[in-house]
Amino acid sequence: MPFPALRHARCAALLAALSCLAVVTSAAPALAQKAYDPGASDSTIRIGNLMPYSGPASAYAIVGRIEQAYFRMVNDQGGINGRKIEFVSYDDAYSPAKAVEQTRRLVESDEVLLVFSPMGTPSNAAIQKYLNAKGVPQLFAATGATRFGDPKAFPWTMGWQPPYQVEGRVYAKYILATRPDARIAVLYQNDDLGRDLLKGLKDGLGERASRIVAEESYEVAEPSADNHIARLKASGADVFVSITTPKFAAQSIRKAAELAWRPLYIQALVSASIGAVLRPAGLDNAQGLVSAAYNKDAADPQWADDPGMARFHSFLDAYAPDVNRGDNSVVYGYGAAQCLVEVLRRAGDTLTRANVMREAAGLKGYTPDTLLPGIGITTAPDDFHPIEQLRLMRFEGDHWHLFGPVIDGDLRN
Amino acid sequence: MELLLNQVLAGIATGAIYACMALAVVMIYQAIDHLNFAQGEMAMFSTFIAWQLLQWGVPYWGAFVITLALSFAGGIVIERALFKPLGNAPVLTHVAGFIALFAIINSVAGLTWDFTIKQFPSPFGSSPFLGSQLISTHQAGMIGVTLVLLLLLYFFFQFTRIGLAMRAAAAQPESARLVGINTSWMIALGWGMAAAIGSIAGMLIAPVVFLEPNMMGGVLIYGFAAAVLGGLSSPFGAVVGGFLVGIFENLAGTYIPGVGNELKLPIALALIVTVLVVKPTGLFGRAIVKRV
């Protein structure tokens, strides 16, 4: 206790302030309470973000550009409850070390209210502990790893897209419903993506998990997945689940076709892009592939008259006319940004970090313009996985065709 | 037995990739006595040039020849501009130079052509070769090209004046200079040839692994392993080493439980260490005796 006098003085000041506050509140109960944490004020809300603008994952950075453009539109329309969004987005080059450094800068020097939509599992894993220790929201982390929805251990971290485990459960439900006696082969990337999705698949299959007759994992440093496919074919499987990132997904699709192996081919949605995966692999080779979706496909003519997608397109026309609309990341950025704006709108004048998390955990069936009909965003204090539903789709001709109902993969069941 | 045969065949098919790359590694090692860490990225960049030419409508073999010429010139330019000034600097300086080159080429390629995968055509097609689904005509073609390349190199180094001069410049720089060989230009020539061979490797590998800025990362490590196994001073050894690494990797993946999945890449690295400890010259390399 080095400065007892000072402590007393401080206590006294605090008491005085509190009593003042009490007087004010009791005197004017109708006046709305305003409460701010760093980054929020009467005129602005400062939001931090990390994107791989350079480096190997720079293709994803389009998400950051779209989010930036979306906030510009919101500002032009008057902002959120009269406050302008200030979007501070830094390059982390998809490197966890850089992500930590830039996050410190966002929190300690830029004093952002929250860190929104940081990109990628490695970067999010690297900054998760720091942000939780500081009590700064890591909101709508752009990754499907299941660990970003664990409110008990990390109350300041929430993902957005369907967790990979949910996706695995959805595929399991589909396999159980259509091919209960399947012999299943799995190829998975040896990281969060692969292990999470495989776990979801096994949990979903339950006692039928023994129907998985062959499992192969690969490292991203491997030149090619070809030999894995040859071995998986040799297992005699008639269902193949490919939990792969774009390059390996394309190699697998092509190799399976070369080997004339024609199982029920399920491709994890991270690599369901037509332009980035199926076209390089050869559209002929990709016929009949099954995958899952939660976003509307901006290139799909069936959404031509959809009011949500009309808003999406008019936004792009005005604020990002040069982007490739077939890129899934564009739809993703729009949906995530819209969802954040909704949370901040609901937070009203209480722009504290705790209140932002409370609002984020209180969404009940909210639907951004870009989600498929029937899929909504639902969260709760014990449910930090906003999207837990998917629809299946099959690749025919040169398009994905949605089929079947919305499938729920809720991880709490 | 059938599984064994299939896995050996599949290993040969992947081995062809490593053999191609190992040949380029050995080529540069012959000329400068170092491993060039940027070799893979140079090959990748050459392949992107070929891809760009194809996009512009140049026919395949036209693009092939232009890329070869550009890569050869590019290799010489890199040596003249970057490594000649380093001259007799310590090995570590060179290593730093190689790593810088690696990062620069990788980023420039990413900036120019972005990081999404691109399809690269094969001149040989991709139908099954002789009815075997495990080796496609492209992979057979690749093995063929590697062997032809090896033969050409052999004749070049054994029977042509300039090839002999290059060997002399690498083995005995002092004496070579005394008999009138311009050793400095021989090194530049070595860089040019290594870059050209790398570009062929890149154009043959890209149809299998898809073209993207990081396509050579893993390949180069296996290429190093192959070159070390075969002997860094022997082009023939490099090719044999490439096939052996491919087969070994595949068989270990199939028959040693647990290894197949998690430990595939460490196998290549373990191989490098083992060979360096047990037989530093590799299977076919010459022991280099330095006079002191």
HADDOCK unambig.tbl for C-alpha pairs under 7 A between the chains (distance, minus, plus):
assign (segid A and resid 55 and name CA) (segid B and resid 107 and name CA) 6.92 0.50 0.50
assign (segid A and resid 56 and name CA) (segid B and resid 115 and name CA) 6.22 0.50 0.50
assign (segid A and resid 59 and name CA) (segid B and resid 115 and name CA) 6.46 0.50 0.50
assign (segid A and resid 216 and name CA) (segid B and resid 261 and name CA) 6.20 0.50 0.50
assign (segid A and resid 217 and name CA) (segid B and resid 261 and name CA) 5.16 0.50 0.50
assign (segid A and resid 218 and name CA) (segid B and resid 261 and name CA) 6.01 0.50 0.50
assign (segid A and resid 221 and name CA) (segid B and resid 217 and name CA) 6.66 0.50 0.50
assign (segid A and resid 221 and name CA) (segid B and resid 218 and name CA) 4.89 0.50 0.50
assign (segid A and resid 222 and name CA) (segid B and resid 218 and name CA) 5.33 0.50 0.50
assign (segid A and resid 223 and name CA) (segid B and resid 209 and name CA) 6.33 0.50 0.50
assign (segid A and resid 223 and name CA) (segid B and resid 215 and name CA) 6.87 0.50 0.50
assign (segid A and resid 223 and name CA) (segid B and resid 218 and name CA) 5.34 0.50 0.50
assign (segid A and resid 223 and name CA) (segid B and resid 219 and name CA) 5.69 0.50 0.50
assign (segid A and resid 224 and name CA) (segid B and resid 209 and name CA) 5.60 0.50 0.50
assign (segid A and resid 227 and name CA) (segid B and resid 10 and name CA) 6.58 0.50 0.50
assign (segid A and resid 247 and name CA) (segid B and resid 117 and name CA) 6.25 0.50 0.50
assign (segid A and resid 251 and name CA) (segid B and resid 209 and name CA) 6.77 0.50 0.50
assign (segid A and resid 258 and name CA) (segid B and resid 133 and name CA) 6.99 0.50 0.50
assign (segid A and resid 259 and name CA) (segid B and resid 133 and name CA) 5.57 0.50 0.50
assign (segid A and resid 276 and name CA) (segid B and resid 116 and name CA) 6.20 0.50 0.50
assign (segid A and resid 276 and name CA) (segid B and resid 117 and name CA) 6.56 0.50 0.50
assign (segid A and resid 280 and name CA) (segid B and resid 118 and name CA) 5.99 0.50 0.50
assign (segid A and resid 280 and name CA) (segid B and resid 119 and name CA) 4.97 0.50 0.50
